[in-house]
Each structure stands twice: as structure tokens, then as C-alpha cells.
Amino acid sequence: MNKILLLLLLPVLIFACKSSSTTTNLSPKSDRSTQSGIKGNWQITNVSFPGSNYFKVNSFQIADSKCLIGSTWNFIPNNNKGNMSLNQSDCPSFSSPIVWSIDKDGKFGLKIVEVGVKSKTVTQGYLLRIANKTETSFQLIDIINVEGQEKEIIYQFEKIN
């Protein structure tokens, strides 16, 4: 009897202990009004974080965070897709489709998707926080670990026509 009970509980324990990453799945409970507010074309005008003069941050595993200044982003809220492009001459050239969402807690989920790859097969992404949103600007805030301390990287977005 104990063996049967153990066999029945084993699958429940395996699924209960399975880790899940909030960066791999975009939230099904999106905040549609906030998402609609960032519809359109945007540009990162500044990237700031404490100690930026002393160390470099590889943003989104693409390039140095300073290379994102001047990058252009397009957000399409009705299907949670868009694209982003780096365009600084002294930085790596990069352009990619993205999939994104904003949940009710202000968490911004981002997946960078290679051309020709379906977003549902992309298992890694980024979870940032959206802040200070206006009609013409907003910030995405990422948390990184620097020598055991959490630091914020702030990406400042400005609306472009």
C-alpha cells in the first residue's frame, strides 16, 4: 500500500519542484492599457547605472550597454511583437525581432528572437521593470549582480516619429 501511495505522489512531487523561469514565458495577464501606451517607435537615449565608469555591462547578451544608446525599438501591442536595432557605428551591428509584454505588476517580459525562429521555441528572455511612463518616455529597469550586490541599469526610452 505504501509503495502504491509513493508511486502516485512521485509525479506530483516532481512537478511541484520543477523550477520555472519568469523570463521564459511572457505573462498571460498583461496590462493592455500600459502596453498600448508604448505602441510605436522609440529610441534609447540614455543607459545609466552606478559604477558605469568602472565596469561594462553586456546588455541582453548583445553588446556593451552604452551601445544601446541610440538603438531603435518598435512595439506593436496588439500582438506583443516588434523589433529592435543597434545603430552606433563603433558598436556591433544588430537587428532582431522581439516579443514582449507588460504584466499588471509593471514587469516587462522581453524575448529577443532570431529571424526565422518562432518565439514559442525561444526559452530564454529578460524580465525588467517598467517605470516613469509618460506619453513620450518610459524607463526599463534591469537588476544585475555586481560583486554580490544588486544594481539597477536604467534604459531611458524616448518616443520618435
DSSP file (Angstrom, degrees, kcal/mol; ACC not computed):
  #  RESIDUE AA STRUCTURE BP1 BP2  ACC     N-H-->O    O-->H-N    N-H-->O    O-->H-N    TCO  KAPPA ALPHA  PHI   PSI    X-CA   Y-CA   Z-CA
    1    1 A M     >        0   0    0      0, 0.0     4,-2.2     0, 0.0     5,-0.2   0.000 360.0 360.0 360.0 -42.7    0.0    0.0    0.0
    2    2 A N  H  >  +     0   0    0      1,-0.2     4,-2.4     2,-0.2     5,-0.1   0.866 360.0  53.1 -64.4 -36.1    2.8    2.4    0.9
    3    3 A K  H  > S+     0   0    0      2,-0.2     4,-2.4     1,-0.2    -1,-0.2   0.896 108.8  48.8 -66.9 -39.7    4.6    1.7   -2.4
    4    4 A I  H  > S+     0   0    0      2,-0.2     4,-2.0     1,-0.2    -2,-0.2   0.922 112.2  48.6 -65.6 -43.4    1.4    2.5   -4.4
    5    5 A L  H  X S+     0   0    0     -4,-2.2     4,-2.0     1,-0.2    -2,-0.2   0.907 111.7  50.0 -62.7 -42.1    0.9    5.7   -2.5
    6    6 A L  H  X S+     0   0    0     -4,-2.4     4,-1.8     1,-0.2    -2,-0.2   0.908 109.8  50.6 -63.1 -42.8    4.6    6.6   -3.1
    7    7 A L  H  < S+     0   0    0     -4,-2.4    -1,-0.2     1,-0.2    -2,-0.2   0.852 111.4  48.6 -64.5 -34.6    4.3    5.9   -6.8
    8    8 A L  H  X S+     0   0    0     -4,-2.0     4,-0.5     1,-0.2    -1,-0.2   0.850 114.5  44.8 -73.5 -34.2    1.2    8.1   -7.0
    9    9 A L  H  X S+     0   0    0     -4,-2.0     4,-2.4     1,-0.2     5,-0.2   0.727  95.6  77.7 -82.0 -22.5    2.8   11.0   -5.1
   10   10 A L  H  X S+     0   0    0     -4,-1.8     4,-2.3     1,-0.2     5,-0.2   0.916  94.1  46.8 -57.5 -49.3    6.1   10.9   -7.0
   11   11 A P  H  > S+     0   0    0      0, 0.0     4,-2.2     0, 0.0    -1,-0.2   0.879 111.8  52.7 -62.1 -34.9    4.8   12.7  -10.2
   12   12 A V  H  X S+     0   0    0     -4,-0.5     4,-2.2     1,-0.2    -2,-0.2   0.926 110.4  47.3 -64.4 -44.0    3.2   15.3   -8.1
   13   13 A L  H  X S+     0   0    0     -4,-2.4     4,-1.8     2,-0.2    -1,-0.2   0.893 110.2  52.8 -64.1 -40.1    6.4   16.0   -6.2
   14   14 A I  H  X S+     0   0    0     -4,-2.3     4,-0.7    -5,-0.2    -2,-0.2   0.933 113.5  42.5 -62.5 -45.7    8.4   16.1   -9.5
   15   15 A F  H  < S+     0   0    0     -4,-2.2     3,-0.4     1,-0.2    -1,-0.2   0.853 112.4  54.0 -70.9 -33.6    6.1   18.7  -11.0
   16   16 A A  H  < S+     0   0    0     -4,-2.2    -1,-0.2     1,-0.2    -2,-0.2   0.834 112.5  43.7 -68.5 -31.9    5.9   20.7   -7.7
   17   17 A C  H  < S+     0   0    0     -4,-1.8    -1,-0.2    -5,-0.2    -2,-0.2   0.528  84.2 117.9 -90.9  -6.8    9.7   21.0   -7.5
   18   18 A K     <  -     0   0    0     -4,-0.7     2,-0.2    -3,-0.4    -3,-0.0  -0.414  65.7-127.8 -63.7 128.1   10.2   21.8  -11.2
   19   19 A S        -     0   0    0     -2,-0.2     2,-0.4     2,-0.0    -1,-0.1  -0.478  22.7-162.2 -77.9 149.4   11.7   25.3  -11.5
   20   20 A S        -     0   0    0     -2,-0.2     2,-0.5     4,-0.0     3,-0.0  -0.981   8.7-143.0-130.0 146.0   10.1   27.8  -13.7
   21   21 A S    >>  -     0   0    0     -2,-0.4     3,-1.2     1,-0.1     4,-0.7  -0.925   5.7-153.8-111.4 127.4   11.7   31.0  -15.0
   22   22 A T  T 34 S+     0   0    0     -2,-0.5    -1,-0.1     1,-0.3   104,-0.1   0.652  95.3  64.2 -71.1 -13.0    9.6   34.1  -15.4
   23   23 A T  T 34 S+     0   0    0      1,-0.2    -1,-0.3   102,-0.1   103,-0.1   0.629  96.3  56.2 -85.1 -11.5   11.9   35.2  -18.2
   24   24 A T  T <4 S+     0   0    0     -3,-1.2     2,-0.5     1,-0.2    -1,-0.2   0.772 106.8  46.0 -91.7 -25.1   11.0   32.3  -20.4
   25   25 A N  S  < S-     0   0    0     -4,-0.7     2,-0.2    98,-0.1    -1,-0.2  -0.963  78.3-131.2-121.9 131.2    7.2   32.9  -20.6
   26   26 A L        -     0   0    0     -2,-0.5     4,-0.1     1,-0.1    -3,-0.1  -0.529  43.0 -93.0 -75.3 146.9    5.5   36.2  -21.1
   27   27 A S        -     0   0    0     -2,-0.2     3,-0.2     1,-0.2    -1,-0.1  -0.350  22.5-151.8 -65.4 131.3    2.8   36.8  -18.7
   28   28 A P  S    S+     0   0    0      0, 0.0     2,-1.0     0, 0.0    -1,-0.2   0.690  90.7  67.8 -73.8 -16.5   -0.7   35.7  -19.7
   29   29 A K  S    S+     0   0    0      2,-0.0    75,-1.1     3,-0.0    -2,-0.1  -0.595  78.1 177.1-102.1  70.8   -2.2   38.5  -17.5
   30   30 A S  B     -A  103   0A   0     -2,-1.0     2,-1.1    73,-0.2    73,-0.3  -0.356  37.3-122.9 -78.6 155.3   -1.0   41.5  -19.5
   31   31 A D     >  -     0   0    0     71,-3.6     4,-2.5     1,-0.2     3,-0.2  -0.789  29.4-173.6 -94.9  91.1   -1.7   45.1  -18.7
   32   32 A R  H  > S+     0   0    0     -2,-1.1     4,-2.6     1,-0.2     5,-0.2   0.835  78.4  54.2 -59.7 -38.0   -3.3   46.1  -22.0
   33   33 A S  H  > S+     0   0    0      2,-0.2     4,-1.3     1,-0.2    -1,-0.2   0.918 111.8  43.9 -67.6 -41.3   -3.6   49.8  -21.2
   34   34 A T  H  > S+     0   0    0     -3,-0.2     4,-0.6     2,-0.2    -2,-0.2   0.911 113.6  51.8 -67.2 -41.4    0.1   50.1  -20.4
   35   35 A Q  H >< S+     0   0    0     -4,-2.5     3,-1.3     1,-0.2    -2,-0.2   0.921 108.0  51.2 -60.6 -43.6    1.1   48.0  -23.4
   36   36 A S  H >< S+     0   0    0     -4,-2.6     3,-1.4     1,-0.3    -1,-0.2   0.829 101.3  64.7 -62.6 -30.7   -1.0   50.3  -25.7
   37   37 A G  H 3< S+     0   0    0     -4,-1.3    -1,-0.3     1,-0.3    -2,-0.2   0.662 102.3  46.9 -69.0 -16.8    0.8   53.3  -24.2
   38   38 A I  T << S+     0   0    0     -3,-1.3    37,-0.3    -4,-0.6    -1,-0.3   0.187  80.1 136.0-110.2  18.3    4.1   52.3  -25.6
   39   39 A K    <   +     0   0    0     -3,-1.4     2,-0.3    35,-0.1    37,-0.2  -0.380  52.8  25.7 -60.7 137.7    2.9   51.5  -29.1
   40   40 A G  E    S-B   75   0B   0     35,-2.4    35,-2.5    -2,-0.1     2,-0.4  -0.741 100.0 -20.0 116.1-158.1    5.1   52.8  -31.8
   41   41 A N  E     +BC  74 160B   0    119,-0.5   119,-2.6    -2,-0.3     2,-0.3  -0.796  55.9 173.3-103.0 133.5    8.8   53.7  -32.4
   42   42 A W  E     -BC  73 159B   0     31,-3.2    31,-2.9    -2,-0.4     2,-0.4  -0.892  16.9-152.5-135.0 160.7   11.1   54.5  -29.5
   43   43 A Q  E     -BC  72 158B   0    115,-2.3   115,-2.6    -2,-0.3     2,-0.6  -0.999  22.5-123.2-136.3 139.2   14.8   55.2  -29.0
   44   44 A I  E     + C   0 157B   0     27,-2.0    26,-3.8    -2,-0.4   113,-0.2  -0.734  30.2 176.5 -80.1 121.0   17.1   54.6  -26.0
   45   45 A T  E     +     0   0B   0    111,-2.7     2,-0.3    -2,-0.6    -1,-0.2   0.621  62.4  12.6-101.0 -16.9   18.6   58.0  -25.2
   46   46 A N  E     - C   0 156B   0    110,-1.0   110,-2.9    22,-0.1     2,-0.4  -0.982  50.1-162.3-159.3 146.6   20.5   57.0  -22.1
   47   47 A V  E     + C   0 155B   0     -2,-0.3     2,-0.4   108,-0.2   108,-0.2  -0.989  25.5 175.9-128.7 122.0   21.7   54.0  -20.1
   48   48 A S  E     + C   0 154B   0    106,-2.2   106,-3.1    -2,-0.4    -2,-0.0  -0.962  11.6 150.7-132.3 147.1   22.7   54.6  -16.6
   49   49 A F    >   -     0   0    0     -2,-0.4     3,-1.4   104,-0.2   104,-0.1  -0.939  51.2 -85.8-164.8 150.8   23.8   52.6  -13.6
   50   50 A P  T 3  S+     0   0    0      0, 0.0    -2,-0.0     0, 0.0   101,-0.0  -0.361 113.6  18.3 -61.8 135.5   26.1   53.1  -10.6
   51   51 A G  T >> S+     0   0    0     -2,-0.1     3,-2.2     3,-0.1     4,-1.5   0.642  75.3 144.4  82.1  15.3   29.7   52.5  -11.3
   52   52 A S  T <4  +     0   0    0     -3,-1.4     5,-0.1     1,-0.3    -1,-0.1   0.714  69.5  58.7 -62.9 -18.9   29.3   52.8  -15.1
   53   53 A N  T 34 S+     0   0    0      1,-0.1    -1,-0.3     3,-0.0     3,-0.1   0.637 110.3  43.0 -80.4 -13.1   32.7   54.4  -15.3
   54   54 A Y  T <4 S+     0   0    0     -3,-2.2     2,-0.3     1,-0.2    -2,-0.2   0.694 118.2  21.8-108.8 -23.3   34.4   51.4  -13.7
   55   55 A F     <  -     0   0    0     -4,-1.5     2,-0.3     2,-0.0    -1,-0.2  -0.974  66.6-125.5-145.2 159.9   32.8   48.3  -15.4
   56   56 A K        -     0   0    0     -2,-0.3     2,-0.5    -3,-0.1    -3,-0.0  -0.802  14.9-150.1-106.6 147.2   31.0   47.4  -18.5
   57   57 A V        -     0   0    0     -2,-0.3     8,-2.6    -5,-0.1     2,-1.2  -0.971  11.0-141.4-117.5 129.0   27.6   45.6  -18.7
   58   58 A N  E >   -J   64   0C   0     -2,-0.5     3,-1.2     6,-0.2     6,-0.3  -0.755  27.9-145.7 -88.5  95.6   26.8   43.4  -21.7
   59   59 A S  E >> S-J   63   0C   0      4,-1.7     3,-2.4    -2,-1.2     4,-1.2  -0.449  71.5 -15.5 -71.7 129.8   23.1   44.3  -22.2
   60   60 A F  T 34 S-     0   0    0      1,-0.3    -1,-0.3    -2,-0.2    52,-0.0   0.722 114.2 -76.9  52.2  26.8   20.8   41.5  -23.3
   61   61 A Q  T <4 S+     0   0    0     -3,-1.2    -1,-0.3     2,-0.2    -2,-0.1   0.813 120.2  97.0  54.7  33.7   24.0   39.5  -24.2
   62   62 A I  T <4 S-     0   0    0     -3,-2.4     2,-0.3     1,-0.4    -2,-0.2   0.762  88.6 -35.8-112.0 -55.0   24.3   41.6  -27.4
   63   63 A A  E  < S-J   59   0C   0     -4,-1.2    -4,-1.7    -6,-0.1    -1,-0.4  -0.946  79.4 -52.1-161.8 173.5   26.7   44.4  -26.7
   64   64 A D  E >   -J   58   0C   0     -2,-0.3     3,-2.1    -6,-0.3     4,-0.4  -0.307  56.9-115.3 -55.9 142.4   28.1   46.9  -24.1
   65   65 A S  G >  S+     0   0    0     -8,-2.6     3,-1.4     1,-0.3     4,-0.3   0.808 115.0  61.6 -55.6 -32.8   25.2   48.8  -22.5
   66   66 A K  G >  S+     0   0    0      1,-0.3     3,-1.0    -9,-0.2    -1,-0.3   0.748  92.7  66.8 -67.0 -22.1   26.5   52.1  -24.0
   67   67 A C  G <  S+     0   0    0     -3,-2.1    21,-0.4     1,-0.2    20,-0.3   0.681  89.5  65.7 -71.1 -16.9   25.9   50.6  -27.5
   68   68 A L  G X  S+     0   0    0     -3,-1.4     3,-2.3    -4,-0.4   -24,-0.4   0.677  74.3 104.9 -78.8 -16.0   22.2   50.6  -26.8
   69   69 A I  T <  S+     0   0    0     -3,-1.0   -24,-0.2    -4,-0.3    18,-0.2  -0.509  91.0  18.0 -65.0 126.0   22.2   54.4  -26.7
   70   70 A G  T 3  S+     0   0    0    -26,-3.8    -1,-0.3     1,-0.3   -25,-0.1   0.323  92.6 140.3  91.8  -7.0   20.6   55.4  -30.0
   71   71 A S    <   -     0   0    0     -3,-2.3   -27,-2.0   -27,-0.2     2,-0.4  -0.390  46.6-133.2 -68.3 148.6   19.1   52.0  -30.6
   72   72 A T  E     -BD  43  85B   0     13,-2.1    13,-2.4   -29,-0.2     2,-0.4  -0.852  20.7-171.1-109.1 142.0   15.6   52.0  -32.1
   73   73 A W  E     -BD  42  84B   0    -31,-2.9   -31,-3.2    -2,-0.4     2,-0.5  -0.982   8.7-160.7-132.4 138.9   12.7   49.9  -30.8
   74   74 A N  E     -BD  41  83B   0      9,-2.9     9,-1.4    -2,-0.4     2,-0.5  -0.990   8.4-165.3-122.2 127.3    9.3   49.3  -32.3
   75   75 A F  E     -BD  40  82B   0    -35,-2.5   -35,-2.4    -2,-0.5     7,-0.2  -0.956   7.3-171.4-116.6 124.8    6.5   47.9  -30.1
   76   76 A I  E >>> - D   0  81B   0      5,-2.9     5,-1.3    -2,-0.5     4,-0.8  -0.932   4.7-170.9-113.8 104.7    3.3   46.5  -31.5
   77   77 A P  T 345S+     0   0    0      0, 0.0    -1,-0.1     0, 0.0   -41,-0.1   0.761  74.2  66.8 -73.8 -24.9    0.9   45.9  -28.6
   78   78 A N  T 345S+     0   0    0      1,-0.2   -42,-0.0   -43,-0.1   -46,-0.0   0.758 122.4  17.2 -72.2 -20.0   -1.9   44.0  -30.4
   79   79 A N  T <45S-     0   0    0     -3,-0.7    -1,-0.2     2,-0.2     3,-0.1   0.306 101.6-121.4-127.9   7.3    0.3   41.0  -31.0
   80   80 A N  T  <5S+     0   0    0     -4,-0.8    20,-2.1     1,-0.2     2,-0.2   0.828  72.8 119.0  57.3  36.0    3.2   41.7  -28.5
   81   81 A K  E   < +DE  76  99B   0     -5,-1.3    -5,-2.9    18,-0.2     2,-0.3  -0.676  23.5 129.7-120.1 178.1    5.8   41.8  -31.2
   82   82 A G  E     -DE  75  98B   0     16,-1.3    16,-2.2    -2,-0.2     2,-0.3  -0.973  39.7-106.8 168.5-159.6    8.2   44.3  -32.5
   83   83 A N  E     -DE  74  97B   0     -9,-1.4    -9,-2.9    -2,-0.3     2,-0.3  -0.983  13.7-154.3-155.4 162.6   11.9   44.8  -33.4
   84   84 A M  E     -DE  73  96B   0     12,-2.4    12,-2.4    -2,-0.3     2,-0.4  -0.991   8.1-169.3-141.1 148.4   15.0   46.5  -32.1
   85   85 A S  E     -DE  72  95B   0    -13,-2.4   -13,-2.1    -2,-0.3     2,-0.4  -0.996  15.5-145.7-142.3 133.2   18.2   47.6  -33.9
   86   86 A L  E     + E   0  94B   0      8,-3.0     8,-0.8    -2,-0.4   -18,-0.1  -0.800  22.5 171.7 -90.8 138.9   21.5   48.9  -32.7
   87   87 A N        +     0   0    0     -2,-0.4     2,-0.3   -20,-0.3    -1,-0.1   0.208  25.3 127.5-139.8  20.3   22.9   51.5  -35.0
   88   88 A Q    >   -     0   0    0    -21,-0.4     3,-1.4     4,-0.2    -2,-0.0  -0.639  55.4-137.2 -78.5 137.4   26.1   53.1  -33.4
   89   89 A S  T 3  S+     0   0    0     -2,-0.3    -1,-0.1     1,-0.3     4,-0.1   0.808 101.2  49.0 -67.1 -30.3   29.0   53.0  -35.8
   90   90 A D  T 3  S+     0   0    0      2,-0.1    -1,-0.3   -23,-0.0   -23,-0.0   0.204 105.4  71.8 -95.9  17.5   31.5   51.9  -33.3
   91   91 A C  S <  S-     0   0    0     -3,-1.4   -28,-0.1   -24,-0.1     3,-0.0  -0.813  96.8 -77.6-124.7 165.3   29.4   49.0  -31.9
   92   92 A P        -     0   0    0      0, 0.0     2,-0.4     0, 0.0    -4,-0.2  -0.342  48.2-115.8 -61.5 142.7   28.3   45.7  -33.3
   93   93 A S        +     0   0    0     -6,-0.1     2,-0.3    -4,-0.1    -6,-0.1  -0.663  46.6 165.9 -78.5 132.3   25.5   45.8  -35.8
   94   94 A F  E     +E   86   0B   0     -8,-0.8    -8,-3.0    -2,-0.4     2,-0.3  -0.977  15.7 165.8-153.4 135.9   22.5   44.1  -34.5
   95   95 A S  E     +E   85   0B   0     -2,-0.3   -10,-0.2   -10,-0.2    -2,-0.0  -0.976  14.6 159.0-148.3 137.5   18.8   43.9  -35.5
   96   96 A S  E     -E   84   0B   0    -12,-2.4   -12,-2.4    -2,-0.3    18,-0.1  -0.995  40.2-108.3-158.3 148.1   16.2   41.4  -34.3
   97   97 A P  E     -E   83   0B   0      0, 0.0    16,-2.4     0, 0.0     2,-0.3  -0.456  39.6-158.9 -68.2 153.9   12.5   40.8  -33.9
   98   98 A I  E     -EF  82 112B   0    -16,-2.2   -16,-1.3    14,-0.2     2,-0.4  -0.939  15.9-153.4-132.5 157.8   11.3   40.9  -30.3
   99   99 A V  E     +EF  81 111B   0     12,-2.1    12,-2.9    -2,-0.3     2,-0.3  -0.995  29.9 165.0-127.1 136.4    8.3   39.5  -28.3
  100  100 A W  E     - F   0 110B   0    -20,-2.1     2,-0.3    -2,-0.4    10,-0.2  -0.940  17.8-179.9-148.4 163.4    7.3   41.4  -25.2
  101  101 A S  E     - F   0 109B   0      8,-1.7     8,-2.5    -2,-0.3     2,-0.4  -0.973  18.7-141.0-160.2 161.2    4.6   42.0  -22.7
  102  102 A I  E     - F   0 108B   0     -2,-0.3   -71,-3.6     6,-0.2     6,-0.2  -0.996  21.8-152.0-125.9 125.9    3.8   44.1  -19.6
  103  103 A D  B >   -A   30   0A   0      4,-2.4     3,-2.0    -2,-0.4   -73,-0.2  -0.378  35.1 -94.8 -92.6 177.1    2.0   42.5  -16.7
  104  104 A K  T 3  S+     0   0    0    -75,-1.1   -74,-0.1     1,-0.3    -1,-0.1   0.682 122.9  58.7 -64.5 -19.0   -0.2   44.1  -14.1
  105  105 A D  T 3  S-     0   0    0      2,-0.1    -1,-0.3     0, 0.0     3,-0.1   0.358 121.0-104.0 -91.7   5.1    2.8   44.4  -11.7
  106  106 A G  S <  S+     0   0    0     -3,-2.0    24,-2.7     1,-0.3     2,-0.5   0.675  71.0 148.3  81.9  17.6    4.8   46.5  -14.1
  107  107 A K  E     - G   0 129B   0     22,-0.2    -4,-2.4    -4,-0.0     2,-0.7  -0.751  36.4-150.8 -88.3 130.8    7.1   43.7  -15.1
  108  108 A F  E     -FG 102 128B   0     20,-2.9    20,-2.8    -2,-0.5     2,-0.4  -0.898   7.4-159.0-105.4 111.6    8.2   43.9  -18.7
  109  109 A G  E     -FG 101 127B   0     -8,-2.5    -8,-1.7    -2,-0.7     2,-0.4  -0.772  12.7-174.8 -92.0 134.6    9.0   40.5  -20.3
  110  110 A L  E     -FG 100 126B   0     16,-2.6    16,-2.8    -2,-0.4     2,-0.4  -0.993  13.3-176.2-136.3 128.7   11.3   40.5  -23.4
  111  111 A K  E     -F   99   0B   0    -12,-2.9   -12,-2.1    -2,-0.4     2,-0.6  -0.991  16.7-148.8-119.6 131.2   12.4   37.8  -25.8
  112  112 A I  E     -F   98   0B   0     -2,-0.4     2,-0.5    12,-0.3   -14,-0.2  -0.898  22.5-161.6 -97.6 121.4   14.9   38.5  -28.5
  113  113 A V        -     0   0    0    -16,-2.4     3,-0.1    -2,-0.6     6,-0.1  -0.887  14.5-126.6-114.3 129.0   14.0   36.2  -31.4
  114  114 A E    >   -     0   0    0     -2,-0.5     3,-2.1   -18,-0.1   -18,-0.1  -0.408  43.5 -89.9 -68.0 148.3   16.3   35.3  -34.2
  115  115 A V  T 3  S+     0   0    0      1,-0.3    -1,-0.1    -2,-0.1     3,-0.1  -0.366 115.0  18.7 -59.0 132.8   14.9   35.9  -37.7
  116  116 A G  T 3  S+     0   0    0      1,-0.3     2,-0.4    -3,-0.1    -1,-0.3   0.378  99.9 112.7  87.0  -3.9   13.0   32.7  -38.9
  117  117 A V    <   -     0   0    0     -3,-2.1     2,-0.3     2,-0.0    -1,-0.3  -0.850  69.6-122.4-103.4 136.9   12.7   31.3  -35.4
  118  118 A K    >   -     0   0    0     -2,-0.4     3,-1.8     1,-0.1     4,-0.4  -0.594  17.1-132.3 -77.0 136.1    9.2   31.0  -33.8
  119  119 A S  G >  S+     0   0    0     -2,-0.3     3,-1.3     1,-0.3    -1,-0.1   0.799 102.8  65.5 -61.4 -29.4    9.1   32.9  -30.5
  120  120 A K  G 3  S+     0   0    0      1,-0.3    -1,-0.3     3,-0.0    -2,-0.0   0.717  98.5  54.8 -68.3 -17.1    7.5   29.9  -28.7
  121  121 A T  G <  S+     0   0    0     -3,-1.8     2,-0.6     2,-0.0    -1,-0.3   0.575  84.7  96.6 -89.2  -9.6   10.7   28.0  -29.2
  122  122 A V    <   -     0   0    0     -3,-1.3    -9,-0.0    -4,-0.4    -3,-0.0  -0.715  51.7-177.9 -81.0 119.7   12.8   30.7  -27.5
  123  123 A T        +     0   0    0     -2,-0.6     2,-0.4   -98,-0.0    -1,-0.1   0.458  57.0  61.3-101.9  -2.1   13.2   29.5  -23.9
  124  124 A Q        +     0   0    0    -12,-0.1   -12,-0.3  -100,-0.1     2,-0.3  -0.941  54.9 136.1-127.4 150.2   15.2   32.5  -22.5
  125  125 A G        -     0   0    0     -2,-0.4     2,-0.4   -14,-0.1   -14,-0.2  -0.834  43.6 -86.4-163.1-159.8   14.4   36.1  -22.1
  126  126 A Y  E     -G  110   0B   0    -16,-2.8   -16,-2.6    -2,-0.3     2,-0.5  -0.957  16.9-153.1-132.8 145.5   14.6   39.0  -19.8
  127  127 A L  E     +G  109   0B   0     -2,-0.4   -18,-0.2   -18,-0.2     2,-0.2  -0.969  27.9 163.1-121.4 114.1   12.4   40.4  -17.1
  128  128 A L  E     -G  108   0B   0    -20,-2.8   -20,-2.9    -2,-0.5     2,-0.4  -0.617  35.2-113.8-118.8 178.1   12.7   44.1  -16.4
  129  129 A R  E     -GH 107 141B   0     12,-2.1    12,-2.7   -22,-0.3     2,-0.4  -0.969  20.6-139.8-118.1 134.3   10.5   46.7  -14.7
  130  130 A I  E     + H   0 140B   0    -24,-2.7     2,-0.3    -2,-0.4    10,-0.2  -0.757  32.2 167.8 -91.7 138.7    8.8   49.5  -16.5
  131  131 A A  E     + H   0 139B   0      8,-2.4     8,-2.5    -2,-0.4   -25,-0.0  -0.962  45.8  20.2-147.4 161.4    8.8   52.9  -14.7
  132  132 A N  S    S-     0   0    0     -2,-0.3     2,-0.4     6,-0.2    -1,-0.1   0.838  72.5-177.1  49.3  45.9    8.1   56.6  -15.2
  133  133 A K        +     0   0    0      5,-0.1     5,-0.3    -3,-0.1     2,-0.2  -0.595  11.1 159.1 -79.9 129.2    5.9   56.1  -18.2
  134  134 A T        -     0   0    0      3,-3.4     3,-0.1    -2,-0.4     0, 0.0  -0.700  58.5 -88.0-128.2-174.6    4.6   59.1  -19.9
  135  135 A E  S    S+     0   0    0     -2,-0.2     3,-0.1     1,-0.2    -2,-0.0   0.777 127.2  28.8 -67.4 -24.8    3.2   59.7  -23.5
  136  136 A T  S    S+     0   0    0      1,-0.2    23,-2.5    22,-0.1     2,-0.3   0.413 124.2  26.0-119.1   0.5    6.7   60.4  -24.7
  137  137 A S  E     + I   0 158B   0     21,-0.2    -3,-3.4    -3,-0.1     2,-0.3  -0.996  48.6 167.2-158.2 159.1    9.1   58.5  -22.5
  138  138 A F  E     - I   0 157B   0     19,-1.6    19,-3.1    -2,-0.3     2,-0.4  -0.960  24.0-127.9-162.3 167.7    9.5   55.5  -20.2
  139  139 A Q  E     -HI 131 156B   0     -8,-2.5    -8,-2.4    -2,-0.3     2,-0.5  -0.955   4.6-154.7-123.4 143.1   12.2   53.5  -18.5
  140  140 A L  E     -HI 130 155B   0     15,-2.2    15,-3.1    -2,-0.4     2,-0.5  -0.979  17.8-158.4-110.6 131.3   13.1   49.9  -18.4
  141  141 A I  E     -HI 129 154B   0    -12,-2.7   -12,-2.1    -2,-0.5     2,-0.3  -0.944   7.6-170.9-117.4 124.1   15.0   48.8  -15.3
  142  142 A D  E     - I   0 153B   0     11,-2.6    11,-2.9    -2,-0.5     2,-0.5  -0.850  15.4-139.6-109.6 147.0   17.1   45.7  -15.1
  143  143 A I  E     + I   0 152B   0     -2,-0.3     2,-0.3     9,-0.2     9,-0.2  -0.932  24.7 179.0-108.1 126.1   18.7   44.3  -12.0
  144  144 A I  E     - I   0 151B   0      7,-2.9     7,-2.8    -2,-0.5     2,-0.6  -0.856  28.4-120.1-122.6 161.2   22.2   42.9  -12.2
  145  145 A N  E     - I   0 150B   0     -2,-0.3     2,-0.5     5,-0.2     5,-0.2  -0.902  27.7-178.6-103.0 120.5   24.6   41.4   -9.7
  146  146 A V  E >  S- I   0 149B   0      3,-3.4     3,-1.8    -2,-0.6    -2,-0.0  -0.952  73.9 -30.0-122.1 110.0   27.9   43.2   -9.3
  147  147 A E  T 3  S-     0   0    0     -2,-0.5    -1,-0.1     1,-0.3     3,-0.1   0.882 127.1 -45.5  49.3  45.7   30.2   41.7   -6.8
  148  148 A G  T 3  S+     0   0    0      1,-0.2     2,-0.4     0, 0.0    -1,-0.3   0.440 119.7 105.7  83.6   0.2   27.4   40.3   -4.7
  149  149 A Q  E <   - I   0 146B   0     -3,-1.8    -3,-3.4     2,-0.0     2,-0.4  -0.914  69.7-123.8-115.1 141.7   25.3   43.5   -4.8
  150  150 A E  E     - I   0 145B   0     -2,-0.4     2,-0.3    -5,-0.2    -5,-0.2  -0.678  32.8-177.9 -82.0 132.2   22.2   44.1   -6.8
  151  151 A K  E     - I   0 144B   0     -7,-2.8    -7,-2.9    -2,-0.4     2,-0.4  -0.948  21.3-126.0-128.8 149.7   22.4   47.2   -9.0
  152  152 A E  E     - I   0 143B   0     -2,-0.3     2,-0.5    -9,-0.2    -9,-0.2  -0.804  11.7-160.2 -97.6 135.2   19.9   48.8  -11.4
  153  153 A I  E     - I   0 142B   0    -11,-2.9   -11,-2.6    -2,-0.4     2,-0.6  -0.971  14.4-155.7-107.7 126.7   20.5   49.5  -15.0
  154  154 A I  E     -CI  48 141B   0   -106,-3.1  -106,-2.2    -2,-0.5     2,-0.6  -0.916   7.1-163.7-111.5 119.4   18.1   52.1  -16.3
  155  155 A Y  E     -CI  47 140B   0    -15,-3.1   -15,-2.2    -2,-0.6     2,-0.6  -0.905  13.3-151.3-100.0 115.6   17.3   52.3  -20.0
  156  156 A Q  E     -CI  46 139B   0   -110,-2.9  -111,-2.7    -2,-0.6  -110,-1.0  -0.796  11.6-164.1 -93.1 119.2   15.7   55.6  -20.9
  157  157 A F  E     -CI  44 138B   0    -19,-3.1   -19,-1.6    -2,-0.6     2,-0.4  -0.843   5.7-170.2-105.0 138.8   13.3   55.4  -23.9
  158  158 A E  E     -CI  43 137B   0   -115,-2.6  -115,-2.3    -2,-0.4   -21,-0.2  -0.985  28.5-111.8-126.4 140.3   12.0   58.5  -25.8
  159  159 A K  E     -C   42   0B   0    -23,-2.5     2,-0.3    -2,-0.4  -117,-0.3  -0.452  33.4-168.2 -71.0 137.4    9.3   58.4  -28.4
  160  160 A I  E      C   41   0B   0   -119,-2.6  -119,-0.5    -2,-0.2    -1,-0.0  -0.892 360.0 360.0-122.5 158.0   10.3   59.1  -32.0
  161  161 A N              0   0    0     -2,-0.3  -119,-0.1  -121,-0.1    -2,-0.0   0.452 360.0 360.0 -89.6 360.0    8.1   59.7  -35.1
